[in-house]
């Protein structure tokens, strides 16, 4: 009996200690955040959401302790602060967001390790195709600041310069780079020769599971089926151009029967797209939505974004 009483005492003691440690840990994290960061006070005279968002983006980092010598040990506390910062971007103008980014990266120059950390966070949030916040337009001002800073070593600098070069190609609003594709019959065609109100440019690989899933979703979409069957001024409302840009065309040809017959399915015979990096194929599958003039409407986008845009139109 004494043994069980003693065991119960020990168990309760461990649980109490655990609760205390959890409280201490939560308090410590909150205290750490408070020590390195404090939100700016928005002037009371700024009443509209747009004005308040603009002020917040421009002054967000005013109270951040960039000079803290132990800042590199507090990286777990920095990411949520960064996430809240970029979360304000959709509520203000692109120009304001760029100004806020430049302010952040200029202040971060005082600490090279933290500078690299912010650069990697920007890549994670805006360049990773799996990020829900993926947006190269926001990533570009980060890369421009980084490549002009002289803070990074050669390895990091070369990598970010390469990413910037790709990001600046085929930007939203620019004319998509033309290229030649070859059909299974051997006949060639060019992107710019396609007459269609919209073109869904779909870079993919028939062996890629994500590509198969996306192809299945496109085929199952009633919106895409409807638009492909509609005509405007004697040309299609929507044309889907599926492009294989890798070096095994025979394998690609084996899978052609899996693609709808009303798609244009071609491959890059001379491998110009990859070898000359005409398009940023950071991940496969990759989607671009173009208008009738071959202007890029959406770049490296999701199927949901394409559907939402076309539905609104």
C-alpha positions in Angstrom: 0.0 0.0 0.0 2.8 2.4 0.9 4.5 1.5 -2.4 1.4 2.6 -4.4 1.0 5.8 -2.4 4.7 6.6 -3.1 4.2 5.8 -6.8 1.2 8.1 -7.0 3.2 10.9 -5.3 6.0 10.5 -7.8 3.6 10.5 -10.8 1.8 13.6 -9.6 5.1 15.3 -9.0 6.3 14.6 -12.5 3.0 15.9 -14.0 3.3 19.1 -11.9 6.9 19.6 -13.0 5.9 19.0 -16.6 3.1 21.6 -16.4 5.5 24.1 -14.8 8.1 23.4 -17.5 5.5 23.9 -20.3 4.4 27.2 -18.7 8.0 28.3 -18.3 8.7 27.3 -21.9 5.7 29.3 -23.2 6.6 32.3 -21.1 10.2 32.1 -22.2 9.1 32.0 -25.9 6.8 35.0 -25.4 9.5 36.8 -23.5 12.0 36.1 -26.3 9.6 37.5 -29.0 9.0 40.6 -26.8 12.7 41.1 -26.3 13.6 41.0 -30.1 10.4 42.5 -31.5 7.6 44.9 -30.7 4.9 46.0 -33.2 5.0 49.7 -34.1 2.3 51.9 -32.8 0.1 53.0 -35.7 -0.8 56.7 -35.5 -4.4 57.3 -34.5 -4.9 59.7 -37.4 -4.5 56.8 -39.9 -8.0 55.3 -39.9 -8.5 53.5 -43.2 -7.3 49.9 -43.5 -5.1 50.8 -46.5 -3.3 53.6 -44.6 -2.8 51.4 -41.6 -1.5 48.5 -43.6 0.9 50.9 -45.5 2.3 52.3 -42.2 2.6 48.8 -40.7 4.6 47.5 -43.6 7.0 50.5 -43.7 7.6 50.6 -39.9 7.1 46.9 -39.0 10.8 46.4 -38.2 11.4 49.6 -36.3 11.6 47.9 -33.0 13.3 44.7 -34.0 16.6 44.1 -32.3 18.9 43.4 -35.3 21.9 44.2 -33.1 21.1 41.4 -30.6 24.3 39.3 -30.5 22.2 36.2 -29.7 19.7 36.7 -32.5 20.9 33.6 -34.4 19.8 31.5 -31.4 16.3 32.8 -31.7 15.5 31.9 -35.3 12.4 29.9 -34.2 11.0 33.1 -32.8 11.8 35.1 -36.0 9.9 33.0 -38.5 6.4 33.8 -37.1 7.3 37.5 -36.9 8.3 37.3 -40.6 5.2 35.4 -41.5 3.0 38.1 -39.9 5.0 40.7 -41.9 4.4 39.1 -45.3 0.8 38.4 -44.3 0.1 42.2 -44.6 1.3 42.4 -48.2 -2.1 41.4 -49.8 -3.7 44.3 -47.8 -1.5 47.0 -49.4 0.0 47.9 -52.8 2.8 46.0 -54.4 5.0 49.2 -54.3 4.5 49.5 -50.6 5.4 45.8 -50.1 8.6 46.3 -52.1 9.5 49.3 -49.9 8.9 47.3 -46.7 11.1 44.4 -48.1 13.9 46.8 -48.9 13.7 48.3 -45.4 13.9 44.9 -43.8 16.9 43.7 -45.9 18.8 47.0 -45.4 18.4 46.7 -41.6 19.3 43.0 -41.7 22.7 43.8 -43.2 24.2 44.3 -39.7 24.0 40.6 -39.1 25.1 38.4 -42.1 23.7 35.1 -40.6 20.3 36.7 -40.0 20.5 38.3 -43.4 20.9 34.8 -45.0 18.1 33.5 -42.7 15.7 36.2 -44.0 16.7 35.3 -47.6 15.9 31.7 -47.0 12.6 32.5 -45.4 11.7 34.6 -48.5 12.5 31.7 -50.7 10.5 29.3 -48.5 7.4 31.5 -48.5 7.4 32.9 -52.0 9.5 30.7 -54.3 8.7 27.2 -53.1 5.9 26.0 -55.4 4.3 24.1 -52.5 4.0 27.2 -50.3 0.4 28.5 -50.0 2.0 32.0 -50.3 3.9 31.2 -53.5 4.4 34.5 -55.4 7.5 35.3 -57.4 6.5 39.0 -57.6 7.1 39.3 -53.9 10.3 37.2 -54.1 11.8 39.4 -56.8 12.5 42.5 -54.6 14.0 40.2 -51.9 16.4 38.8 -54.6 17.2 42.2 -56.0 18.1 43.4 -52.5 20.2 40.3 -51.8 22.1 40.4 -55.1 23.0 44.1 -54.6 24.0 43.8 -51.0 27.5 42.2 -51.1 26.6 40.5 -47.8 26.5 36.9 -49.0 29.3 34.6 -49.9 29.8 33.6 -53.6 27.9 30.4 -53.3 24.7 32.0 -51.9 25.1 35.0 -54.2 25.3 32.8 -57.4 22.3 30.8 -56.4 20.1 33.9 -55.7 21.3 35.6 -58.9 20.3 32.5 -60.9 16.9 32.5 -59.2 16.4 36.2 -60.0 17.3 35.6 -63.7 14.6 32.9 -63.9 12.0 34.9 -62.0 12.4 37.9 -64.3 11.7 35.7 -67.3 8.0 35.4 -68.4 6.8 37.7 -65.6 3.1 38.4 -65.3 2.2 41.1 -67.9 5.1 40.2 -70.2 4.9 38.4 -73.5 5.7 34.7 -73.1 8.9 33.5 -74.7 8.2 31.7 -78.0 9.4 28.2 -78.6 9.0 25.3 -81.1 7.3 22.1 -80.1 7.2 18.8 -82.1 4.2 16.6 -82.3 4.4 12.8 -82.3 3.8 12.9 -86.1 7.0 14.9 -86.5 5.2 18.1 -87.4 6.4 21.2 -85.7 4.5 24.2 -84.3 5.2 27.4 -82.4 3.6 28.8 -79.3 3.0 32.2 -80.9 1.2 30.7 -83.8 -1.6 29.3 -81.7 -4.9 31.2 -82.1 -6.8 31.0 -78.9 -8.5 33.4 -76.5 -6.5 31.7 -73.7 -3.7 29.2 -73.7 -3.0 26.9 -70.7 0.7 26.1 -71.0 1.3 22.9 -69.2 4.9 21.6 -68.7 4.8 18.0 -67.5 6.3 14.6 -67.5 4.1 11.5 -68.1 5.9 9.6 -65.3 5.4 12.3 -62.7 2.7 11.4 -60.2 1.8 15.0 -59.5 1.6 15.6 -63.3 -0.8 12.6 -63.7 -2.9 14.0 -60.8 -3.0 17.4 -62.4 -3.9 16.0 -65.8 -6.7 14.1 -64.3 -8.1 17.2 -62.6 -7.9 19.2 -65.8 -9.7 16.5 -67.8 -12.4 16.3 -65.0 -13.0 20.1 -64.9 -16.3 21.0 -66.5 -15.0 24.6 -66.8 -12.0 23.5 -69.0 -14.2 21.2 -71.1 -16.8 24.0 -71.7 -14.2 26.6 -72.6 -12.3 24.2 -75.0 -15.6 23.6 -76.8 -16.4 27.4 -77.2 -15.2 29.5 -80.0 -14.5 33.3 -80.2 -13.9 34.8 -83.7 -13.3 31.4 -85.3 -10.8 30.3 -82.7 -11.0 28.4 -79.5 -11.8 30.1 -76.2 -9.2 27.9 -74.4 -6.4 25.8 -75.8 -4.3 23.4 -73.7 -0.7 23.1 -74.8 1.0 20.2 -73.1 4.8 20.3 -73.4 7.4 17.6 -72.5 10.7 19.3 -72.0 12.9 16.4 -71.0 15.2 14.1 -73.0 13.3 10.8 -73.4 10.7 11.5 -76.2 10.2 7.8 -76.8 8.9 7.3 -73.3 6.7 10.4 -73.7 5.2 8.9 -76.9 4.3 5.7 -75.1 2.0 7.7 -72.8 0.4 9.9 -75.5 -2.8 7.9 -75.5 -3.4 9.0 -71.9 -3.8 12.7 -73.0 -7.1 14.0 -74.4 -7.2 14.2 -78.2 -8.3 17.9 -78.1 -5.0 19.0 -76.4 -1.9 20.0 -78.3 0.8 17.6 -77.0 4.3 18.3 -78.1 7.9 17.8 -76.9 11.0 20.0 -77.1 13.0 18.1 -79.7 16.2 20.3 -79.4 15.8 20.7 -75.6 16.0 24.5 -76.0 13.5 25.2 -73.2 15.7 23.4 -70.6 19.2 24.0 -72.0 18.6 27.8 -72.5 16.2 28.1 -69.5 13.5 29.7 -71.6 11.1 29.0 -68.8 11.5 28.5 -65.0 10.9 24.7 -64.6 11.9 24.8 -60.9 9.2 22.2 -60.4 7.1 19.9 -62.5 4.2 20.2 -63.3 4.3 23.9 -64.1 1.3 26.0 -65.4 1.2 29.3 -67.2 -2.0 31.0 -68.4 -1.6 33.2 -71.4 -4.0 35.5 -73.2 -4.6 35.8 -77.0 -1.6 38.1 -77.4 0.6 35.5 -75.5 0.8 37.8 -72.5 1.4 36.0 -69.2 -1.6 36.3 -67.0 -0.5 33.7 -64.4 3.0 32.2 -64.0 4.0 29.1 -62.1 0.5 29.0 -60.8 -1.9 26.5 -59.3 -4.9 24.9 -61.1 -7.2 26.6 -58.6 -5.9 30.0 -59.5 -6.4 29.3 -63.2 -9.9 28.1 -62.7 -10.7 31.1 -60.4 -9.4 33.6 -63.1 -11.3 32.0 -65.9 -14.5 31.7 -63.9 -14.3 35.5 -63.1 -13.8 36.2 -66.8 
